[in-house]
Amino acid sequence: MKMKENTPSNPGLKPAGFVIPIRPTFDKIAALWLALKITGRTLSDIDLISRSSSDPKDSFLLEKRSNGYYLIDVGPNKYQTRGTGSAVETVCRDFNITDPVLMSLVVIANRNNQTGYLKSYKPKVDPEQGEKWEFTAPNQNRLGAQLSGGKAVRNTATMNWSVVWLLRDAYKIGWDLYEILAHVFKALDAWEIAQYDPFFDPGNISVWKLFGSPALDTLPLFSVPTLVYQLSVIGKTNDEIEQEIIFWTKVQRAVMQAKINAQEWAIKFCEPEHLYKLEEEGYLFEPTNCPGDKGVFVDGATEMQVRALFGESDDSAENQLMVAIFGKQAIAQKFGLIINHARSGNYAILPSGLSLDFVWVYNRLRGLERQIRKETPQTETLVWHLDVKGAPKRQRHQLLNGSQGWPLPASKIFPKSVIRFVRESAYFMGKRPAGEKK
């Protein structure tokens, strides 16, 4: 195998260290991988700092940058601010990367940022192949699930094996960042080297049946089976391949079990007597301007639990498993809007599949926050963030008072006031009266 030598195209750019977001997504990890590769560095010999901030004037980040650290998609180097399509494209520009194979990662990352296509996993597989995994609900008898020793499902047709999807869920159950980085780096290494090799017959891979012998032309990039294929292409031993399979299957099992536990919690949360109590206390409500939609305040739920409260309506892998264990009715959509008050004191105001306009809620929260903190618009503390996703006509809003990936000071506003603002000032997208402030 002949591989092109990668050398720094800008030898003068040798960062003293790197700052990456907390819980970095695939785009940020790939950007770090590129920067290390082009400067001849490794994870073990750099100073790596995690800090999430989109504030271009963040004093900590500005100090680090002045000390020679390279900022990967944080502070003044956010890819949106830089006018690029991804952190990968930003790094390629800054480090003058011109190698065609490495540059092809720009197209992949930019497209994924626009569509999220790398998170999907629906290859053509043999449903009768693959290992059978058994999952159980923690209190299946109380839930009335008619299971005998749990529910066995194959790991082929029911699991999402996208590495891009799995690493995001791994963060939610507390997986170690450096372990995730190391294994995603291996996937990126295998992807790069495999580009220089001729086509390889996956039928020769002894573990191919574990994933249902998927059709190669239906596999998405950066999925576990794709990784297995590429490791075989570049001549890795069965033991080396098995170690990667063990890691990702360990993550997959842990994620699926966490989702099952969260689903059981959600079923208990939605018992009629509990919902009746919440409604009496004002924690279960209908937004005034969004008739027919139910909102609920939740105290201290995890990300997995919030997702379980929203319910699922698609044919995703985990949804199939939840139906198999709990029944279809148990996982139906329960709420259209959730206000989660985390144990840290931070809020997250999240819509389900609805496009809700939170602009006026955001303005009211910021105004009250300044009043409580005795601040002016010029001196206000960044406490609330209106997260806007999607194109102008397909926008989706979330209101975040920080998150595990982006810490902000906990709000000083009491829950009942937050609920009131959401109840009175949330609108369906495009329905906010023209006279209200933007």
C-alpha positions as CSV (number, residue, x, y, z in Angstrom):
1,M,0.0,0.0,0.0
2,K,1.3,3.4,-1.0
3,M,0.1,6.4,1.0
4,K,0.7,10.0,0.4
5,E,2.9,11.7,3.1
6,N,1.1,14.4,5.0
7,T,3.3,17.2,6.2
8,P,2.3,20.6,7.6
9,S,1.5,22.9,4.7
10,N,2.0,25.9,7.1
11,P,5.1,24.9,9.2
12,G,4.8,28.2,11.1
13,L,1.5,27.3,12.6
14,K,2.4,25.2,15.7
15,P,-0.3,25.7,18.4
16,A,0.7,25.6,22.0
17,G,-2.5,23.7,22.6
18,F,-6.1,23.4,21.5
19,V,-9.5,24.5,23.0
20,I,-12.5,22.4,21.9
21,P,-16.1,22.6,22.9
22,I,-17.3,20.5,25.8
23,R,-18.8,17.2,24.4
24,P,-17.5,17.9,20.8
25,T,-19.6,16.6,17.9
26,F,-18.1,14.8,14.9
27,D,-17.3,18.0,13.0
28,K,-15.2,19.4,15.9
29,I,-13.4,16.0,16.5
30,A,-12.6,15.7,12.8
31,A,-11.3,19.3,12.9
32,L,-9.0,18.5,15.8
33,W,-7.8,15.3,14.1
34,L,-6.9,17.3,11.0
35,A,-5.0,20.0,13.0
36,L,-3.0,17.4,14.8
37,K,-2.3,15.4,11.7
38,I,-1.1,18.4,9.7
39,T,1.2,19.6,12.6
40,G,2.5,16.1,13.4
41,R,1.0,16.0,16.9
42,T,-1.0,13.4,18.8
43,L,-3.6,13.5,21.6
44,S,-1.0,12.4,24.1
45,D,1.4,15.2,23.5
46,I,-0.9,18.3,23.4
47,D,-2.6,20.4,26.0
48,L,-6.3,20.1,25.3
49,I,-8.9,22.3,27.0
50,S,-12.7,21.9,26.9
51,R,-14.8,25.1,26.9
52,S,-18.0,25.9,25.1
53,S,-18.7,29.5,24.3
54,S,-19.9,31.4,21.2
55,D,-19.0,34.7,22.8
56,P,-16.3,36.3,20.5
57,K,-15.2,38.4,23.5
58,D,-14.8,35.5,25.9
59,S,-11.8,36.6,28.0
60,F,-10.6,33.1,28.8
61,L,-10.6,32.2,25.1
62,L,-8.9,35.4,24.1
63,E,-6.2,34.9,26.7
64,K,-5.6,31.3,25.5
65,R,-5.5,32.4,21.9
66,S,-2.9,35.1,22.8
67,N,-0.8,32.4,24.4
68,G,-0.7,30.4,21.2
69,Y,-3.7,28.0,21.6
70,Y,-5.8,27.3,18.6
71,L,-9.6,27.6,19.1
72,I,-11.7,24.9,17.5
73,D,-15.2,26.2,16.9
74,V,-15.4,28.3,20.1
75,G,-15.5,32.0,20.8
76,P,-14.3,34.1,17.8
77,N,-13.5,31.0,15.8
78,K,-17.0,29.6,15.4
79,Y,-17.5,28.4,11.9
80,Q,-20.6,30.5,11.4
81,T,-18.6,33.6,12.4
82,R,-15.8,32.6,10.1
83,G,-18.2,32.2,7.2
84,T,-17.3,28.5,6.6
85,G,-19.6,25.5,6.5
86,S,-17.9,23.6,9.3
87,A,-15.1,23.5,11.8
88,V,-13.3,21.1,9.4
89,E,-13.4,23.8,6.7
90,T,-12.1,26.4,9.1
91,V,-9.1,24.2,10.0
92,C,-8.4,23.4,6.4
93,R,-8.3,27.2,5.7
94,D,-6.2,28.1,8.7
95,F,-3.6,25.3,8.3
96,N,-3.5,25.6,4.5
97,I,-4.5,22.0,4.0
98,T,-4.6,21.1,0.3
99,D,-4.3,17.3,0.2
100,P,-7.4,16.2,-1.9
101,V,-8.3,13.3,0.4
102,L,-8.2,15.4,3.6
103,M,-10.0,18.2,1.8
104,S,-12.8,15.8,0.9
105,L,-13.7,15.7,4.6
106,V,-14.8,19.4,4.2
107,V,-17.6,18.3,1.9
108,I,-18.6,15.5,4.3
109,A,-18.6,17.8,7.3
110,N,-20.4,20.7,5.6
111,R,-23.2,18.4,4.3
112,N,-23.6,16.8,7.7
113,N,-23.9,20.2,9.4
114,Q,-26.7,21.0,6.9
115,T,-28.6,17.7,6.9
116,G,-27.3,15.5,9.7
117,Y,-27.1,12.6,7.2
118,L,-24.1,10.9,9.0
119,K,-26.3,10.2,12.0
120,S,-28.7,8.0,10.0
121,Y,-28.1,4.3,9.6
122,K,-30.4,2.2,7.4
123,P,-28.3,-0.1,5.3
124,K,-29.6,-3.2,3.6
125,V,-28.9,-6.1,5.9
126,D,-29.8,-9.8,6.4
127,P,-32.3,-9.6,9.3
128,E,-31.5,-13.2,10.3
129,Q,-27.9,-12.4,10.9
130,G,-26.2,-10.6,13.8
131,E,-26.1,-11.3,17.5
132,K,-29.2,-11.5,19.6
133,W,-29.1,-9.0,22.5
134,E,-31.5,-9.2,25.4
135,F,-32.8,-6.2,27.1
136,T,-35.3,-5.9,30.0
137,A,-37.3,-3.2,31.7
138,P,-36.1,-2.7,35.3
139,N,-39.5,-3.3,36.7
140,Q,-41.2,-5.1,33.9
141,N,-43.8,-6.8,36.2
142,R,-45.1,-3.5,37.5
143,L,-45.3,-2.2,34.0
144,G,-47.3,-5.2,32.9
145,A,-44.8,-6.0,30.1
146,Q,-45.4,-9.6,29.0
147,L,-41.8,-10.6,28.9
148,S,-40.1,-13.8,29.7
149,G,-36.6,-13.1,30.7
150,G,-36.5,-9.9,28.7
151,K,-36.8,-9.0,25.0
152,A,-34.3,-10.4,22.6
153,V,-33.5,-8.3,19.5
154,R,-30.9,-8.6,16.9
155,N,-28.1,-6.0,16.9
156,T,-28.5,-5.6,13.1
157,A,-31.9,-4.4,12.2
158,T,-32.7,-2.6,15.4
159,M,-29.5,-0.6,16.2
160,N,-28.2,2.6,14.9
161,W,-24.5,1.9,14.2
162,S,-23.6,5.4,13.1
163,V,-20.4,6.5,14.9
164,V,-21.6,10.1,14.6
165,W,-24.9,9.2,16.4
166,L,-23.3,7.0,19.0
167,L,-20.7,9.5,20.2
168,R,-23.4,12.0,20.9
169,D,-25.4,9.5,23.0
170,A,-22.2,8.3,24.7
171,Y,-21.8,11.8,26.2
172,K,-25.3,11.6,27.6
173,I,-24.4,8.6,29.7
174,G,-21.1,10.1,30.9
175,W,-18.6,8.4,28.7
176,D,-15.0,9.6,29.0
177,L,-14.1,12.3,26.4
178,Y,-10.6,11.1,25.8
179,E,-11.8,7.5,25.2
180,I,-14.3,8.8,22.6
181,L,-11.7,10.9,20.9
182,A,-9.3,8.1,20.6
183,H,-11.8,5.7,19.0
184,V,-13.2,8.4,16.6
185,F,-9.6,9.2,15.6
186,K,-9.1,5.5,14.7
187,A,-12.2,5.7,12.5
188,L,-10.8,8.8,10.8
189,D,-7.4,7.2,10.4
190,A,-8.9,4.1,8.8
191,W,-11.1,6.3,6.6
192,E,-8.1,8.3,5.3
193,I,-5.8,5.3,4.7
194,A,-8.5,3.3,3.0
195,Q,-8.9,6.0,0.3
196,Y,-5.6,4.9,-1.2
197,D,-6.5,1.2,-1.5
198,P,-8.4,-0.7,-4.1
199,F,-11.8,-2.2,-3.4
200,F,-11.8,-4.9,-0.9
201,D,-14.4,-7.7,-0.7
202,P,-16.2,-7.5,2.7
203,G,-17.1,-11.1,2.4
204,N,-13.6,-11.9,3.5
205,I,-14.1,-10.1,6.9
206,S,-14.9,-12.8,9.4
207,V,-17.0,-10.5,11.6
208,W,-19.1,-9.1,8.7
209,K,-22.1,-11.3,9.7
210,L,-22.2,-9.6,13.1
211,F,-23.8,-6.6,11.4
212,G,-26.1,-8.6,9.1
213,S,-23.7,-8.7,6.2
214,P,-24.7,-5.2,5.1
215,A,-24.6,-4.2,1.4
216,L,-21.5,-2.1,1.1
217,D,-23.1,0.5,-1.2
218,T,-25.8,1.1,1.4
219,L,-23.5,1.8,4.3
220,P,-23.1,5.4,5.5
221,L,-19.7,6.8,6.1
222,F,-18.4,6.6,9.7
223,S,-20.6,3.8,10.8
224,V,-19.2,0.8,12.8
225,P,-19.5,-1.7,9.9
226,T,-17.8,0.8,7.6
227,L,-15.0,1.1,10.2
228,V,-14.7,-2.7,10.3
229,Y,-14.5,-2.8,6.5
230,Q,-11.9,0.0,6.3
231,L,-9.7,-1.6,9.0
232,S,-9.7,-4.7,7.0
233,V,-8.8,-2.8,3.9
234,I,-5.7,-1.3,5.5
235,G,-4.6,-4.7,6.8
236,K,-5.4,-4.5,10.5
237,T,-5.4,-7.8,12.4
238,N,-8.6,-9.5,13.6
239,D,-7.6,-8.7,17.2
240,E,-7.3,-5.0,16.3
241,I,-10.6,-5.0,14.6
242,E,-12.3,-6.8,17.4
243,Q,-11.1,-4.2,19.9
244,E,-12.9,-1.5,18.0
245,I,-16.1,-3.7,17.8
246,I,-15.9,-4.3,21.5
247,F,-15.7,-0.6,22.3
248,W,-18.6,0.5,20.1
249,T,-20.8,-2.4,21.1
250,K,-20.1,-1.6,24.7
251,V,-21.3,2.0,24.1
252,Q,-24.3,0.8,22.1
253,R,-25.5,-1.6,24.9
254,A,-25.0,1.1,27.6
255,V,-26.9,3.7,25.5
256,M,-29.8,1.3,24.7
257,Q,-30.1,0.3,28.4
258,A,-30.1,3.9,29.5
259,K,-32.9,4.7,27.0
260,I,-34.9,1.7,28.4
261,N,-34.4,3.0,32.0
262,A,-35.5,6.5,30.9
263,Q,-38.6,5.1,29.1
264,E,-39.7,3.3,32.3
265,W,-39.2,6.6,34.3
266,A,-41.3,8.4,31.7
267,I,-44.1,5.8,32.0
268,K,-44.2,6.4,35.8
269,F,-44.0,10.2,35.4
270,C,-47.1,10.0,33.1
271,E,-49.3,8.0,35.5
272,P,-52.7,9.8,35.7
273,E,-52.5,10.6,39.4
274,H,-49.1,12.3,38.9
275,L,-50.3,14.3,35.9
276,Y,-53.4,15.4,37.8
277,K,-51.2,16.6,40.7
278,L,-48.9,18.5,38.2
279,E,-51.9,20.2,36.6
280,E,-53.3,21.2,40.0
281,E,-50.0,22.8,40.9
282,G,-49.6,24.6,37.5
283,Y,-46.8,22.5,36.2
284,L,-48.9,20.9,33.4
285,F,-50.2,23.6,31.2
286,E,-51.4,24.6,27.7
287,P,-49.7,27.5,26.1
288,T,-52.2,30.3,25.5
289,N,-51.2,30.9,21.9
290,C,-50.6,27.2,21.0
291,P,-54.0,25.6,21.5
292,G,-54.1,21.8,21.7
293,D,-50.5,21.5,22.8
294,K,-49.4,20.4,26.2
295,G,-46.4,21.8,28.1
296,V,-44.9,20.4,31.3
297,F,-42.4,21.5,33.9
298,V,-39.9,18.7,35.0
299,D,-37.5,19.0,37.8
300,G,-34.1,17.3,37.4
301,A,-34.7,15.1,34.4
302,T,-31.8,13.7,32.4
303,E,-31.4,14.2,28.7
304,M,-32.6,10.6,28.1
305,Q,-35.6,11.1,30.3
306,V,-36.6,14.3,28.5
307,R,-36.4,12.5,25.2
308,A,-38.6,9.7,26.6
309,L,-41.2,12.2,27.7
310,F,-41.4,13.6,24.2
311,G,-42.2,10.1,22.8
312,E,-41.3,8.8,19.4
313,S,-43.3,8.6,16.2
314,D,-40.7,7.3,13.7
315,D,-39.3,3.9,12.9
316,S,-35.9,4.5,14.4
317,A,-33.9,1.6,15.8
318,E,-34.4,2.5,19.5
319,N,-38.1,3.1,18.8
320,Q,-38.5,-0.5,17.5
321,L,-36.9,-1.8,20.7
322,M,-39.1,0.4,23.0
323,V,-42.2,-0.9,21.2
324,A,-41.0,-4.5,21.6
325,I,-40.5,-4.0,25.4
326,F,-43.2,-1.5,26.4
327,G,-45.8,-1.6,23.7
328,K,-46.6,1.1,21.1
329,Q,-49.0,3.1,23.4
330,A,-46.4,3.4,26.1
331,I,-44.0,5.4,23.9
332,A,-46.5,7.6,22.1
333,Q,-45.9,11.4,22.2
334,K,-46.8,12.8,25.6
335,F,-45.9,16.5,25.5
336,G,-45.2,19.1,22.9
337,L,-43.1,21.3,25.1
338,I,-40.9,20.6,28.1
339,I,-39.3,23.0,30.6
340,N,-36.6,21.0,32.3
341,H,-35.0,22.4,35.5
342,A,-31.8,20.5,35.9
343,R,-30.2,19.6,39.2
344,S,-27.5,22.2,38.4
345,G,-30.3,24.9,38.5
346,N,-30.1,25.5,34.8
347,Y,-33.2,25.5,32.6
348,A,-33.8,24.0,29.1
349,I,-37.1,25.0,27.3
350,L,-37.5,22.4,24.5
351,P,-40.2,21.9,21.9
352,S,-40.9,18.4,20.5
353,G,-41.5,18.2,16.7
354,L,-43.3,21.6,16.8
355,S,-41.8,24.7,15.4
356,L,-42.4,27.1,18.3
357,D,-41.3,30.7,18.3
358,F,-39.6,31.6,21.6
359,V,-38.3,35.1,20.7
360,W,-40.8,36.9,23.0
361,V,-40.2,34.4,25.9
362,Y,-36.5,35.0,25.5
363,N,-36.9,38.8,25.7
364,R,-39.0,38.6,28.8
365,L,-36.6,36.2,30.5
366,R,-33.6,38.4,29.8
367,G,-35.5,41.4,31.0
368,L,-36.4,39.8,34.3
369,E,-32.9,38.4,34.7
370,R,-31.4,41.8,34.3
371,Q,-33.9,43.2,36.8
372,I,-33.1,40.5,39.4
373,R,-29.3,40.9,38.9
374,K,-29.6,44.8,38.8
375,E,-27.9,44.9,35.4
376,T,-28.3,47.0,32.3
377,P,-28.5,45.8,28.7
378,Q,-24.8,46.9,28.4
379,T,-23.7,45.0,31.5
380,E,-26.0,42.0,31.4
381,T,-24.6,38.5,32.2
382,L,-25.1,36.0,29.4
383,V,-27.6,33.6,31.1
384,W,-30.1,32.7,28.4
385,H,-29.4,31.6,24.8
386,L,-32.0,31.4,22.1
387,D,-30.8,28.5,20.0
388,V,-32.0,28.8,16.4
389,K,-31.7,25.9,14.0
390,G,-32.7,25.4,10.4
391,A,-33.3,27.7,7.4
392,P,-35.4,30.8,7.8
393,K,-38.7,29.1,6.8
394,R,-38.0,26.0,8.7
395,Q,-36.6,27.4,11.9
396,R,-36.7,25.6,15.2
397,H,-36.1,27.3,18.6
398,Q,-34.8,26.1,21.9
399,L,-34.2,28.3,24.9
400,L,-31.2,27.2,26.9
401,N,-30.0,28.5,30.3
402,G,-26.8,26.5,29.7
403,S,-26.4,22.8,29.1
404,Q,-23.8,20.1,29.8
405,G,-22.2,21.0,26.4
406,W,-22.4,24.8,27.0
407,P,-22.3,25.9,30.7
408,L,-23.9,29.2,31.6
409,P,-24.8,30.7,35.0
410,A,-28.0,29.2,36.5
411,S,-30.9,31.5,36.1
412,K,-32.2,33.4,39.2
413,I,-35.8,33.2,38.0
414,F,-38.3,31.0,39.9
415,P,-39.9,28.1,38.0
416,K,-43.4,29.6,38.2
417,S,-42.3,32.7,36.4
418,V,-40.5,30.7,33.7
419,I,-43.7,28.7,33.2
420,R,-45.8,31.8,33.0
421,F,-43.6,33.5,30.4
422,V,-43.7,30.3,28.3
423,R,-47.4,29.8,28.7
424,E,-48.2,33.4,27.7
425,S,-45.6,34.2,25.1
426,A,-44.7,31.1,23.1
427,Y,-46.2,31.1,19.6
428,F,-46.4,28.7,16.6
429,M,-43.7,29.8,14.2
430,G,-44.9,32.6,12.0
431,K,-47.9,33.4,14.3
432,R,-46.3,36.0,16.6
433,P,-48.1,39.3,16.4
434,A,-46.2,41.9,14.3
435,G,-46.5,44.4,17.1
436,E,-44.4,42.4,19.6
437,K,-40.7,43.0,19.9
438,K,-38.2,40.9,18.1
